[in-house]
């Protein structure tokens, strides 16, 4: 049983943690070029559904989304 209640909450500034969560969720469904073509509206929705993510839609910024997108690419590269 995977119990997330003991994991720390994830905030908007936790770009690497969010990227790892996105990679765990989507795996190799998205490669580098596909990750950079994701619309920010879709990326925002996916982030908001990650386990232990406590940020809100209103707290998100384009800067956060750009950094998360880049961190996701690095996470994908590390797993190839």
C-alpha positions as CSV (number, residue, x, y, z in Angstrom):
1,X,0.0,0.0,0.0
2,X,1.4,3.4,-1.0
3,X,0.5,5.8,1.8
4,X,1.5,9.5,1.1
5,X,0.4,10.9,4.4
6,X,4.0,11.0,5.7
7,X,5.4,12.8,2.6
8,X,6.1,16.5,2.8
9,X,3.7,18.9,1.1
10,X,4.8,20.2,-2.3
11,X,4.6,23.9,-3.1
12,X,5.0,26.0,-6.3
13,X,8.7,26.7,-5.5
14,X,9.5,22.9,-5.3
15,X,10.1,22.7,-9.1
16,X,12.2,19.5,-8.9
17,X,9.7,17.7,-6.8
18,X,6.9,18.7,-9.1
19,X,8.9,17.6,-12.1
20,X,9.6,14.2,-10.5
21,X,5.8,13.8,-9.8
22,X,5.0,14.6,-13.4
23,X,7.6,12.1,-14.6
24,X,6.2,9.5,-12.3
25,X,2.7,10.2,-13.5
26,X,3.5,10.3,-17.3
27,X,6.8,8.4,-17.6
28,X,8.0,8.3,-21.1
29,X,4.7,9.4,-22.7
30,X,6.4,12.8,-23.1
31,X,9.9,13.2,-24.4
32,X,11.9,16.5,-24.4
33,X,10.2,18.1,-27.4
34,X,6.7,17.1,-26.3
35,X,7.3,18.5,-22.8
36,X,8.3,21.9,-24.2
37,X,5.1,21.9,-26.3
38,X,2.7,21.3,-23.5
39,X,0.3,24.2,-23.0
40,X,0.6,25.9,-19.7
41,X,-3.1,25.5,-19.1
42,X,-2.7,21.7,-19.3
43,X,0.5,21.7,-17.2
44,X,-1.2,23.7,-14.5
45,X,-4.1,21.2,-14.3
46,X,-1.7,18.3,-14.1
47,X,0.3,19.9,-11.3
48,X,-2.8,20.7,-9.3
49,X,-3.7,17.0,-9.3
50,X,-0.3,15.7,-8.0
51,X,-0.3,13.9,-4.6
52,X,0.7,16.2,-1.8
53,X,0.7,19.3,-3.9
54,X,-0.7,22.1,-1.7
55,X,-0.3,25.1,-4.0
56,X,-3.3,26.9,-5.5
57,X,-4.2,27.9,-9.1
58,X,-4.0,31.6,-8.0
59,X,-0.4,31.2,-6.8
60,X,0.9,29.8,-10.1
61,X,3.0,32.1,-12.3
62,X,4.4,31.7,-15.8
63,X,7.8,31.6,-14.2
64,X,6.9,28.7,-12.0
65,X,5.5,26.8,-15.0
66,X,8.6,27.5,-17.1
67,X,10.9,26.3,-14.4
68,X,8.8,23.2,-13.8
69,X,8.8,22.4,-17.5
70,X,12.6,22.7,-17.6
71,X,13.0,20.5,-14.5
72,X,10.7,17.9,-16.1
73,X,12.9,17.8,-19.1
74,X,16.0,17.2,-16.9
75,X,14.1,14.5,-15.0
76,X,13.2,12.8,-18.3
77,X,16.8,13.0,-19.5
78,X,18.1,11.5,-16.2
79,X,15.8,8.5,-16.7
80,X,16.9,7.7,-20.3
